[in-house]
Amino acid sequence: MSEQAFSGQIKQDLIEQTQKDDAYFRSIIENKSFYIIKTDLEGRYTYMNPFFCKMLSLNAEEWLGKESLSLIMPVDHAICAETVGRCFADPDTSNWVILRKPIPGGVLSTQWEFKILKDENGNPNELLCIGHDITPLILKQEELRSMVDVAAEQNKRLVNFTYIISHNIRSHVANIIGILNIREDLGDNVLALEMIKGSTSSLDETLNNLSDIISIQAHTSLPISELNVFHEINRIIQSINVLITDADTSIVYHFDPSQVLNTNLAYFESIVLNLITNALKYKSPQRSLKIHLDLHQEGDYKILTFTDNGLGIDLEKYGDQLFGLYKTFHKNKDARGLGLYIIKTQVEAMRGKIEVESEIDFGTSFKIYFDQKLN
């Protein structure tokens, strides 16, 4: 083959390769899987491929020269600017980012690769952005996250349910045993029988409340009903009356007996019973136990304030551990560190909150916030 023919063949091969490359890159640009855009160094659009325009319902001619941030959700502006900054800091490296874009009827979640383009002198002159739709993936992640949250909530309820069974029922049983133990001292079997009848009636109501919770364990909401606060607290007190009497305790109400509260019955009983038995457990040996109960409304919350004159808690020392699991702050041999943890868990399960004030050897005050928007 002559030199001229060889040279001509090389030129033909180069032309064919160039045509193939052009076709390849054109197919990428015009394909219906990737978004491809370019911006100038100020972030204004210089190119949009047809697929990008179609998915966002855009006319390329109307958008060329406009700010690219205008097609990105405001919440993602900062991360977009940060990614562009990394591109300029290292022009030879691609950077990835997830951006949300507004589309008719919703939001498009997209993942992008940003890359600096250079001119013939090696200076940055444009930003190339290649992206694709990851909305189905994001929706699946949110679905999985929701399933995890539901599972965590169900587990939390299981812990609450187990505690209610072990604590609330045990309190009723302890009261009945106490009545039986002092039956001879009373010298009145009829009175003892009436007291046992009252305790068993209260125990039956507790079991009914637990049954309501069992029936909705597969769901994400707790049964909420309206209750008379004075009546329910008084019922709880009567169910452990022997324990209260033995501890030389007086309970004073500072609210209208007709006040009502929207809450879960079983959780309310557990919270109040825990507060009372805690007060009994940590009463001061130097004085009779006095418990003051107040109820008032602030905005969407009704606040039950429970104040005692017991041993108190050193909040400076234990404040950050107060509601921790298995955390105890006194030397009582029967302290297990569950009561306050369960109270907080149950209150928060009803979208409420709990606050505490305490002073050593003066007593403790708990504020329980019950969200009244629950239904």
Secondary structure as a PSIPRED ss2 file (coil, helix, strand):
# PSIPRED VFORMAT (PSIPRED V4.0)

   1 M C   1.000  0.000  0.000
   2 S C   1.000  0.000  0.000
   3 E H   0.000  1.000  0.000
   4 Q H   0.000  1.000  0.000
   5 A H   0.000  1.000  0.000
   6 F H   0.000  1.000  0.000
   7 S H   0.000  1.000  0.000
   8 G H   0.000  1.000  0.000
   9 Q H   0.000  1.000  0.000
  10 I H   0.000  1.000  0.000
  11 K H   0.000  1.000  0.000
  12 Q H   0.000  1.000  0.000
  13 D H   0.000  1.000  0.000
  14 L H   0.000  1.000  0.000
  15 I H   0.000  1.000  0.000
  16 E H   0.000  1.000  0.000
  17 Q H   0.000  1.000  0.000
  18 T H   0.000  1.000  0.000
  19 Q H   0.000  1.000  0.000
  20 K H   0.000  1.000  0.000
  21 D H   0.000  1.000  0.000
  22 D H   0.000  1.000  0.000
  23 A H   0.000  1.000  0.000
  24 Y H   0.000  1.000  0.000
  25 F H   0.000  1.000  0.000
  26 R H   0.000  1.000  0.000
  27 S H   0.000  1.000  0.000
  28 I H   0.000  1.000  0.000
  29 I H   0.000  1.000  0.000
  30 E H   0.000  1.000  0.000
  31 N C   1.000  0.000  0.000
  32 K C   1.000  0.000  0.000
  33 S C   1.000  0.000  0.000
  34 F C   1.000  0.000  0.000
  35 Y E   0.000  0.000  1.000
  36 I E   0.000  0.000  1.000
  37 I E   0.000  0.000  1.000
  38 K E   0.000  0.000  1.000
  39 T E   0.000  0.000  1.000
  40 D C   1.000  0.000  0.000
  41 L C   1.000  0.000  0.000
  42 E C   1.000  0.000  0.000
  43 G C   1.000  0.000  0.000
  44 R E   0.000  0.000  1.000
  45 Y E   0.000  0.000  1.000
  46 T E   0.000  0.000  1.000
  47 Y E   0.000  0.000  1.000
  48 M E   0.000  0.000  1.000
  49 N C   1.000  0.000  0.000
  50 P H   0.000  1.000  0.000
  51 F H   0.000  1.000  0.000
  52 F H   0.000  1.000  0.000
  53 C H   0.000  1.000  0.000
  54 K H   0.000  1.000  0.000
  55 M H   0.000  1.000  0.000
  56 L C   1.000  0.000  0.000
  57 S C   1.000  0.000  0.000
  58 L C   1.000  0.000  0.000
  59 N C   1.000  0.000  0.000
  60 A H   0.000  1.000  0.000
  61 E H   0.000  1.000  0.000
  62 E H   0.000  1.000  0.000
  63 W H   0.000  1.000  0.000
  64 L C   1.000  0.000  0.000
  65 G C   1.000  0.000  0.000
  66 K C   1.000  0.000  0.000
  67 E E   0.000  0.000  1.000
  68 S H   0.000  1.000  0.000
  69 L H   0.000  1.000  0.000
  70 S H   0.000  1.000  0.000
  71 L H   0.000  1.000  0.000
  72 I C   1.000  0.000  0.000
  73 M C   1.000  0.000  0.000
  74 P H   0.000  1.000  0.000
  75 V H   0.000  1.000  0.000
  76 D H   0.000  1.000  0.000
  77 H H   0.000  1.000  0.000
  78 A H   0.000  1.000  0.000
  79 I H   0.000  1.000  0.000
  80 C H   0.000  1.000  0.000
  81 A H   0.000  1.000  0.000
  82 E H   0.000  1.000  0.000
  83 T H   0.000  1.000  0.000
  84 V H   0.000  1.000  0.000
  85 G H   0.000  1.000  0.000
  86 R H   0.000  1.000  0.000
  87 C H   0.000  1.000  0.000
  88 F H   0.000  1.000  0.000
  89 A H   0.000  1.000  0.000
  90 D C   1.000  0.000  0.000
  91 P C   1.000  0.000  0.000
  92 D C   1.000  0.000  0.000
  93 T C   1.000  0.000  0.000
  94 S C   1.000  0.000  0.000
  95 N E   0.000  0.000  1.000
  96 W E   0.000  0.000  1.000
  97 V E   0.000  0.000  1.000
  98 I E   0.000  0.000  1.000
  99 L E   0.000  0.000  1.000
 100 R E   0.000  0.000  1.000
 101 K E   0.000  0.000  1.000
 102 P E   0.000  0.000  1.000
 103 I E   0.000  0.000  1.000
 104 P C   1.000  0.000  0.000
 105 G C   1.000  0.000  0.000
 106 G E   0.000  0.000  1.000
 107 V E   0.000  0.000  1.000
 108 L E   0.000  0.000  1.000
 109 S E   0.000  0.000  1.000
 110 T E   0.000  0.000  1.000
 111 Q E   0.000  0.000  1.000
 112 W E   0.000  0.000  1.000
 113 E E   0.000  0.000  1.000
 114 F E   0.000  0.000  1.000
 115 K E   0.000  0.000  1.000
 116 I E   0.000  0.000  1.000
 117 L E   0.000  0.000  1.000
 118 K E   0.000  0.000  1.000
 119 D C   1.000  0.000  0.000
 120 E C   1.000  0.000  0.000
 121 N C   1.000  0.000  0.000
 122 G C   1.000  0.000  0.000
 123 N C   1.000  0.000  0.000
 124 P E   0.000  0.000  1.000
 125 N E   0.000  0.000  1.000
 126 E E   0.000  0.000  1.000
 127 L E   0.000  0.000  1.000
 128 L E   0.000  0.000  1.000
 129 C E   0.000  0.000  1.000
 130 I E   0.000  0.000  1.000
 131 G E   0.000  0.000  1.000
 132 H E   0.000  0.000  1.000
 133 D E   0.000  0.000  1.000
 134 I C   1.000  0.000  0.000
 135 T H   0.000  1.000  0.000
 136 P H   0.000  1.000  0.000
 137 L H   0.000  1.000  0.000
 138 I H   0.000  1.000  0.000
 139 L H   0.000  1.000  0.000
 140 K H   0.000  1.000  0.000
 141 Q H   0.000  1.000  0.000
 142 E H   0.000  1.000  0.000
 143 E H   0.000  1.000  0.000
 144 L H   0.000  1.000  0.000
 145 R H   0.000  1.000  0.000
 146 S H   0.000  1.000  0.000
 147 M H   0.000  1.000  0.000
 148 V H   0.000  1.000  0.000
 149 D H   0.000  1.000  0.000
 150 V H   0.000  1.000  0.000
 151 A H   0.000  1.000  0.000
 152 A H   0.000  1.000  0.000
 153 E H   0.000  1.000  0.000
 154 Q H   0.000  1.000  0.000
 155 N H   0.000  1.000  0.000
 156 K H   0.000  1.000  0.000
 157 R H   0.000  1.000  0.000
 158 L H   0.000  1.000  0.000
 159 V H   0.000  1.000  0.000
 160 N H   0.000  1.000  0.000
 161 F H   0.000  1.000  0.000
 162 T H   0.000  1.000  0.000
 163 Y H   0.000  1.000  0.000
 164 I H   0.000  1.000  0.000
 165 I H   0.000  1.000  0.000
 166 S H   0.000  1.000  0.000
 167 H H   0.000  1.000  0.000
 168 N H   0.000  1.000  0.000
 169 I H   0.000  1.000  0.000
 170 R H   0.000  1.000  0.000
 171 S H   0.000  1.000  0.000
 172 H H   0.000  1.000  0.000
 173 V H   0.000  1.000  0.000
 174 A H   0.000  1.000  0.000
 175 N H   0.000  1.000  0.000
 176 I H   0.000  1.000  0.000
 177 I H   0.000  1.000  0.000
 178 G H   0.000  1.000  0.000
 179 I H   0.000  1.000  0.000
 180 L H   0.000  1.000  0.000
 181 N H   0.000  1.000  0.000
 182 I C   1.000  0.000  0.000
 183 R H   0.000  1.000  0.000
 184 E H   0.000  1.000  0.000
 185 D H   0.000  1.000  0.000
 186 L H   0.000  1.000  0.000
 187 G C   1.000  0.000  0.000
 188 D C   1.000  0.000  0.000
 189 N H   0.000  1.000  0.000
 190 V H   0.000  1.000  0.000
 191 L H   0.000  1.000  0.000
 192 A H   0.000  1.000  0.000
 193 L H   0.000  1.000  0.000
 194 E H   0.000  1.000  0.000
 195 M H   0.000  1.000  0.000
 196 I H   0.000  1.000  0.000
 197 K H   0.000  1.000  0.000
 198 G H   0.000  1.000  0.000
 199 S H   0.000  1.000  0.000
 200 T H   0.000  1.000  0.000
 201 S H   0.000  1.000  0.000
 202 S H   0.000  1.000  0.000
 203 L H   0.000  1.000  0.000
 204 D H   0.000  1.000  0.000
 205 E H   0.000  1.000  0.000
 206 T H   0.000  1.000  0.000
 207 L H   0.000  1.000  0.000
 208 N H   0.000  1.000  0.000
 209 N H   0.000  1.000  0.000
 210 L H   0.000  1.000  0.000
 211 S H   0.000  1.000  0.000
 212 D H   0.000  1.000  0.000
 213 I H   0.000  1.000  0.000
 214 I H   0.000  1.000  0.000
 215 S H   0.000  1.000  0.000
 216 I C   1.000  0.000  0.000
 217 Q C   1.000  0.000  0.000
 218 A C   1.000  0.000  0.000
 219 H C   1.000  0.000  0.000
 220 T C   1.000  0.000  0.000
 221 S C   1.000  0.000  0.000
 222 L C   1.000  0.000  0.000
 223 P C   1.000  0.000  0.000
 224 I C   1.000  0.000  0.000
 225 S E   0.000  0.000  1.000
 226 E E   0.000  0.000  1.000
 227 L E   0.000  0.000  1.000
 228 N E   0.000  0.000  1.000
 229 V H   0.000  1.000  0.000
 230 F H   0.000  1.000  0.000
 231 H H   0.000  1.000  0.000
 232 E H   0.000  1.000  0.000
 233 I H   0.000  1.000  0.000
 234 N H   0.000  1.000  0.000
 235 R H   0.000  1.000  0.000
 236 I H   0.000  1.000  0.000
 237 I H   0.000  1.000  0.000
 238 Q H   0.000  1.000  0.000
 239 S H   0.000  1.000  0.000
 240 I C   1.000  0.000  0.000
 241 N H   0.000  1.000  0.000
 242 V H   0.000  1.000  0.000
 243 L H   0.000  1.000  0.000
 244 I H   0.000  1.000  0.000
 245 T H   0.000  1.000  0.000
 246 D H   0.000  1.000  0.000
 247 A C   1.000  0.000  0.000
 248 D C   1.000  0.000  0.000
 249 T E   0.000  0.000  1.000
 250 S E   0.000  0.000  1.000
 251 I E   0.000  0.000  1.000
 252 V E   0.000  0.000  1.000
 253 Y E   0.000  0.000  1.000
 254 H C   1.000  0.000  0.000
 255 F C   1.000  0.000  0.000
 256 D C   1.000  0.000  0.000
 257 P C   1.000  0.000  0.000
 258 S C   1.000  0.000  0.000
 259 Q C   1.000  0.000  0.000
 260 V E   0.000  0.000  1.000
 261 L E   0.000  0.000  1.000
 262 N E   0.000  0.000  1.000
 263 T E   0.000  0.000  1.000
 264 N C   1.000  0.000  0.000
 265 L H   0.000  1.000  0.000
 266 A H   0.000  1.000  0.000
 267 Y H   0.000  1.000  0.000
 268 F H   0.000  1.000  0.000
 269 E H   0.000  1.000  0.000
 270 S H   0.000  1.000  0.000
 271 I H   0.000  1.000  0.000
 272 V H   0.000  1.000  0.000
 273 L H   0.000  1.000  0.000
 274 N H   0.000  1.000  0.000
 275 L H   0.000  1.000  0.000
 276 I H   0.000  1.000  0.000
 277 T H   0.000  1.000  0.000
 278 N H   0.000  1.000  0.000
 279 A H   0.000  1.000  0.000
 280 L H   0.000  1.000  0.000
 281 K H   0.000  1.000  0.000
 282 Y C   1.000  0.000  0.000
 283 K C   1.000  0.000  0.000
 284 S C   1.000  0.000  0.000
 285 P C   1.000  0.000  0.000
 286 Q C   1.000  0.000  0.000
 287 R C   1.000  0.000  0.000
 288 S C   1.000  0.000  0.000
 289 L E   0.000  0.000  1.000
 290 K E   0.000  0.000  1.000
 291 I E   0.000  0.000  1.000
 292 H E   0.000  0.000  1.000
 293 L E   0.000  0.000  1.000
 294 D E   0.000  0.000  1.000
 295 L E   0.000  0.000  1.000
 296 H E   0.000  0.000  1.000
 297 Q E   0.000  0.000  1.000
 298 E E   0.000  0.000  1.000
 299 G C   1.000  0.000  0.000
 300 D C   1.000  0.000  0.000
 301 Y E   0.000  0.000  1.000
 302 K E   0.000  0.000  1.000
 303 I E   0.000  0.000  1.000
 304 L E   0.000  0.000  1.000
 305 T E   0.000  0.000  1.000
 306 F E   0.000  0.000  1.000
 307 T E   0.000  0.000  1.000
 308 D E   0.000  0.000  1.000
 309 N C   1.000  0.000  0.000
 310 G C   1.000  0.000  0.000
 311 L C   1.000  0.000  0.000
 312 G C   1.000  0.000  0.000
 313 I C   1.000  0.000  0.000
 314 D C   1.000  0.000  0.000
 315 L H   0.000  1.000  0.000
 316 E H   0.000  1.000  0.000
 317 K H   0.000  1.000  0.000
 318 Y H   0.000  1.000  0.000
 319 G H   0.000  1.000  0.000
 320 D H   0.000  1.000  0.000
 321 Q H   0.000  1.000  0.000
 322 L C   1.000  0.000  0.000
 323 F C   1.000  0.000  0.000
 324 G C   1.000  0.000  0.000
 325 L C   1.000  0.000  0.000
 326 Y C   1.000  0.000  0.000
 327 K C   1.000  0.000  0.000
 328 T C   1.000  0.000  0.000
 329 F C   1.000  0.000  0.000
 330 H C   1.000  0.000  0.000
 331 K C   1.000  0.000  0.000
 332 N C   1.000  0.000  0.000
 333 K C   1.000  0.000  0.000
 334 D C   1.000  0.000  0.000
 335 A C   1.000  0.000  0.000
 336 R C   1.000  0.000  0.000
 337 G C   1.000  0.000  0.000
 338 L C   1.000  0.000  0.000
 339 G H   0.000  1.000  0.000
 340 L H   0.000  1.000  0.000
 341 Y H   0.000  1.000  0.000
 342 I H   0.000  1.000  0.000
 343 I H   0.000  1.000  0.000
 344 K H   0.000  1.000  0.000
 345 T H   0.000  1.000  0.000
 346 Q H   0.000  1.000  0.000
 347 V H   0.000  1.000  0.000
 348 E H   0.000  1.000  0.000
 349 A H   0.000  1.000  0.000
 350 M C   1.000  0.000  0.000
 351 R C   1.000  0.000  0.000
 352 G C   1.000  0.000  0.000
 353 K E   0.000  0.000  1.000
 354 I E   0.000  0.000  1.000
 355 E E   0.000  0.000  1.000
 356 V E   0.000  0.000  1.000
 357 E E   0.000  0.000  1.000
 358 S E   0.000  0.000  1.000
 359 E E   0.000  0.000  1.000
 360 I C   1.000  0.000  0.000
 361 D C   1.000  0.000  0.000
 362 F C   1.000  0.000  0.000
 363 G E   0.000  0.000  1.000
 364 T E   0.000  0.000  1.000
 365 S E   0.000  0.000  1.000
 366 F E   0.000  0.000  1.000
 367 K E   0.000  0.000  1.000
 368 I E   0.000  0.000  1.000
 369 Y E   0.000  0.000  1.000
 370 F E   0.000  0.000  1.000
 371 D E   0.000  0.000  1.000
 372 Q C   1.000  0.000  0.000
 373 K C   1.000  0.000  0.000
 374 L C   1.000  0.000  0.000
 375 N C   1.000  0.000  0.000
